C-alpha cells in the first residue's frame, strides 16, 4: 500500500468486490479535487472517495464527469456484499443523483461539496 492512497473501509461487504484496478484505486482530478475511483468488474458498481477521506460513496461515471448517487444508494451499496452480477435495481439507482444546490452566484458545488 502506498502512503496517501486511501484503502477501502475495513468493512467486509466492500471487500467482496473484485476491483478493476486491483488493490489501488484509480486517481482522477475533477473540479480541482482529487478523487479516488473504483469499479467492480462483477457487478459494475462504481465507488468514489475524495482526498479528505469522507468514506466511499456510490457514483455514476460518465464520459466527462463522476456524479455521486443518492445517499440511500451509497448506504445500500457499502453495506451489501457484491451481488456478483449487474442488477436491474442498480441500473435504476444510477439515475438517482445527489442534489447539487447552486450557490448564490449560480455556480454548482464540486463533487466534494467544498468551496474552491
N, C-alpha and C positions, 0 to 999 in steps of 0.2 A: 504494500500500500504506500502511495506517495503522500507526503505531508501536504496539507491544504486541500486535498480532494476528499469530499465527504463520502462516507460509506452509507449504504442503505441502513436504515434503522435496524436494530438487532431483533426486531420482531419477526417471528417465524414466517408469517404469511408472505412478506416481501422476498424472503429468501427462497421461496418455492418457484419464482420466475426464472427463466433462462434468458439472460440479458444478451442482446445483440452485440454489445461492445465488450463482453467479458466482464472482468472484475472492476474495471474503471469506467465511470460514466463519461459520456461524450460532453465536451465543454463548448458552449456557444456564447456569443455576446448578442444581446438583444436590448435595444433602448439604453445602451451604456451599462447594462447589468450583465454579470457573468451568470450563466445558467448551466447547471449540470442536468443532463438528459439521459434517460434510459428507456429502452423499448424491449418488451418481452417478445421473443421470437415465436412463442407458442400461442399466446392469447392476443398479442398485438396491443396490449395496454402500454400507454406512454406515461412516464412519470418525470417530473422536473423538481429541482431544488435550487433555490437561489443561494448565492455565496454566503448569505447571512445564516444559513443552516436552519431555516424555519421548519424543516421537515419535507418529506417527499409529498408531492401533490399530483393528482391526476391531471393529465394535459391532453390537448389535441395539437398535433404537429401538422402545420400547413406548409405550403410552399414558401411563404415569406415570413411566417412568424409562428411562435408557440403560444397557445392560449390556455389558460387554466380552466379546468372544468369546474362545475358547481361543487361547493363544499360537500354536499351529500354524496357525490360520486367519489371524491377523494376519501371520505370516511369509509365508504364501502370497499373501494379498491385496496386501500392499505390494510384493511382488516381481513380481507378474503385471501385464501390461497389462490394461486394461479389456477384458472379453470382448465388450462391445457389446450384450449381452442378458442377461436373467436366466438363471442356470444352475441346474439341478436340484441339483448338488452344493452350491451356495451356500445353497439352502434348507435342506439338511441341516446345513450349517455354522452356520447361525443359531441352531440349538438347542444348540450347544455353548457353554457359558458358562465364564468363568474361575471357578475355585473361590474362593468367598468364605468364608474360615475365620472363624468367630465369635471375638471377643475373649474374654478371661477373664470379662468382665462380661456376656457374651451378646450384645453389640452386633455388628453386621456392619460391616466397614470400608466406607468410601465408595468411589466409583469410582476415585479416585486412590490408594487404599490407605493414605492418611495418617491419622494420629490427629488429631482436632479440637483 
